[in-house]
Amino acid sequence: MANYGMLRNYRFRNAAEDIRGSKLYGLNDEKLGEIDDVIFDHSEGTIRYVVVDTGGWLSTKKFIVPADRLRASAEHDDDFAVELTKTEVESFPPYKETDLESDQQWSDYERKYRSKWETDPVMHRAGTDRNITPTPQQMQGTSPSARAASTSPENTDTAEIEDTEFIQTGFAARTTTVEIDNTAVGIGPRWDTFQDRLRERRKEVINAGGKRTDEETYRKAS
């Protein structure tokens, strides 16, 4: 497993380049909390997760979001958004910072956490409780021939679902992929600047108080 760390008390020389303190909004512009820290790969300085402080509405106080699930908020300047609700956040396994101190504990936590994102979606027509099967167009990776077949006369019932408003439950239903690869691209200039600074100064960050401050950990980042 990668050697992960956090910023903790480290401060950038230019505070404007730091995303900590930015607000995170969920679906329907619901405020989920503020970005309190990030979990990054010591070897590259790549951000894997953001740590969100809920301010108290969550019993465990904090939760994490994969970096590749974030986007810049369209409604709030310099803030971020994710396609989650508070109910979905509450279903995550409790986040504990101390799990990062053990490769095994963190691996176990990530496995449980990822399973929440990979839950199969349940889709039904708006205003009903009738479950339906998504069209091939809604299933990632379907071939053009399969998509064409779905619109044939014998498949009319399925094809017309395309134009139907859906209510979706489950994280996978609202995302283009359920795989969490943790490579955040295209979030926005503020994010890119922050991650660039972290990469430039990762050795300094680690030495100042990352996951471990001992000399051995510092050498790992060299």
C-alpha positions in Angstrom: 0.0 0.0 0.0 1.2 3.5 -0.7 2.6 5.5 2.2 -0.1 8.0 3.0 0.1 11.1 5.1 -1.8 14.3 6.0 -1.0 18.0 6.1 -2.2 18.4 9.7 -0.7 21.7 11.1 1.4 22.4 8.0 0.7 25.8 6.5 1.5 27.0 3.0 3.3 30.3 2.6 0.4 31.7 0.6 -2.8 30.9 2.5 -4.8 31.7 -0.6 -3.4 28.5 -2.2 -4.8 26.3 0.6 -8.1 24.6 0.0 -8.5 23.8 3.7 -11.5 25.7 5.0 -13.3 25.5 1.7 -16.9 24.4 2.0 -18.2 21.1 0.5 -21.7 20.9 -0.8 -23.7 17.8 -1.6 -26.8 17.2 -3.7 -29.4 20.0 -3.8 -26.7 22.4 -2.6 -26.8 20.9 0.9 -23.8 21.9 2.9 -21.9 18.8 4.1 -19.0 20.5 5.9 -15.6 22.1 5.3 -12.4 20.5 4.0 -10.3 20.0 7.0 -7.3 18.2 5.6 -6.2 15.9 2.7 -4.8 12.4 2.6 -1.9 12.3 0.1 0.6 9.8 -1.3 4.0 10.5 0.1 5.8 9.1 -2.9 4.1 11.5 -5.4 2.3 14.1 -3.4 -1.0 13.1 -5.2 -4.1 13.8 -3.1 -6.2 10.7 -2.6 -8.9 11.9 -0.3 -10.2 15.1 1.3 -11.1 15.0 4.9 -14.4 16.8 5.6 -15.3 18.2 9.0 -19.1 18.2 9.3 -19.3 20.6 12.2 -21.3 18.2 14.3 -24.2 16.8 12.3 -22.3 13.5 11.8 -21.7 11.4 14.9 -18.1 10.6 13.9 -17.5 14.3 13.1 -15.5 13.7 9.9 -15.7 11.7 6.7 -13.5 11.4 3.6 -14.3 11.9 -0.1 -12.1 10.5 -3.0 -10.4 13.3 -4.7 -11.7 12.2 -8.1 -15.3 12.6 -7.0 -14.9 16.3 -6.3 -15.9 19.2 -8.6 -15.8 22.9 -8.3 -19.1 24.3 -7.0 -21.0 26.1 -9.6 -23.0 28.0 -6.9 -20.2 29.0 -4.5 -16.9 30.5 -5.5 -13.8 28.7 -4.3 -15.8 25.9 -2.8 -16.4 22.3 -3.9 -19.2 19.9 -4.5 -19.8 16.1 -4.6 -22.8 14.0 -5.5 -23.6 12.8 -2.0 -26.4 13.3 0.5 -26.1 13.4 4.3 -27.9 10.1 4.4 -25.3 8.5 2.2 -22.4 10.0 4.2 -23.9 8.5 7.3 -23.8 5.1 5.7 -20.0 5.3 5.3 -17.9 3.2 7.8 -16.6 5.6 10.6 -13.5 7.4 9.6 -10.6 7.3 12.1 -7.4 9.1 11.4 -5.4 6.5 13.4 -6.2 3.9 10.7 -3.6 5.6 8.5 -0.9 4.5 11.0 -1.4 0.9 9.9 -1.2 -0.5 6.4 -3.6 -3.3 7.3 -6.1 -1.1 9.1 -6.2 1.4 6.2 -6.5 -1.3 3.6 -9.5 -2.8 5.6 -11.1 0.6 5.9 -10.7 1.5 2.2 -12.2 -1.9 1.2 -15.3 -1.2 3.4 -15.5 2.4 2.2 -15.3 1.6 -1.5 -18.0 -1.0 -1.2 -20.4 1.8 -0.4 -19.6 3.5 -3.7 -19.9 0.3 -5.6 -23.4 -0.6 -4.4 -25.6 -1.4 -7.4 -28.1 1.4 -8.2 -31.8 1.0 -7.9 -33.7 3.0 -10.5 -37.5 3.5 -10.8 -39.9 5.8 -12.6 -40.5 9.1 -10.9 -43.6 9.0 -8.7 -43.7 5.2 -8.6 -42.0 2.4 -6.8 -41.7 0.2 -9.9 -38.1 -0.8 -10.5 -36.9 -0.7 -14.0 -33.8 -1.9 -15.9 -31.5 0.9 -17.2 -31.2 1.1 -21.0 -27.8 0.2 -22.5 -27.2 3.9 -23.0 -27.3 4.2 -19.2 -24.9 1.3 -18.7 -21.3 2.1 -19.0 -19.3 0.4 -21.7 -22.2 -0.9 -23.8 -21.4 -1.4 -27.5 -23.0 0.6 -30.3 -24.6 -2.5 -31.6 -26.2 -3.2 -28.3 -27.5 0.4 -28.0 -29.0 0.1 -31.5 -30.7 -3.1 -30.6 -32.2 -1.5 -27.6 -34.2 1.0 -29.8 -35.7 -1.7 -32.0 -39.5 -2.2 -32.0 -39.3 -5.3 -29.9 -37.5 -3.3 -27.2 -39.8 -0.3 -27.2 -40.6 -0.5 -23.5 -36.9 -0.3 -22.7 -36.1 2.4 -25.2 -38.7 4.7 -24.0 -37.2 4.7 -20.6 -34.5 7.0 -22.0 -36.9 9.9 -21.9 -38.3 9.2 -18.5 -37.2 11.1 -15.5 -35.4 8.9 -13.1 -35.0 8.8 -9.3 -31.8 7.1 -8.5 -30.6 5.7 -5.2 -27.1 4.3 -4.6 -23.9 6.1 -5.4 -23.1 4.2 -8.6 -26.4 5.4 -10.2 -25.2 9.1 -10.3 -21.6 8.5 -11.5 -20.1 7.5 -14.8 -18.0 4.8 -13.0 -18.0 3.1 -9.7 -14.3 2.6 -9.7 -12.5 4.9 -7.4 -9.1 5.6 -8.9 -8.3 8.7 -6.9 -6.8 10.7 -9.8 -8.4 14.1 -9.6 -8.3 15.9 -12.9 -10.2 19.0 -14.1 -11.6 20.0 -10.7 -10.5 23.6 -11.2 -7.6 26.0 -11.0 -7.7 26.4 -7.2 -7.4 22.6 -6.7 -4.7 22.3 -9.3 -2.6 25.1 -7.6 -3.1 23.5 -4.2 -2.0 20.0 -5.4 1.0 21.5 -7.3 2.2 23.2 -4.1 1.7 20.0 -2.2 3.8 18.1 -4.7 6.5 20.7 -4.7 6.7 20.7 -0.9 5.8 17.1 0.0 9.2 16.5 1.6 8.8 19.6 3.7 5.3 18.6 4.6 6.3 15.1 5.7 9.2 16.3 7.7 7.0 18.9 9.4 4.4 16.4 10.7 2.9 14.1 8.1 1.8 10.6 9.1 5.2 10.1 10.7 7.9 12.6 11.4 10.8 10.1 11.9 13.8 10.1 9.6 12.8 6.8 8.0 9.6 8.3 6.6 11.4 11.3 5.3 13.8 9.0 3.4 10.8 7.2 1.8 9.8 10.4 0.1 13.3 11.1 -1.3 
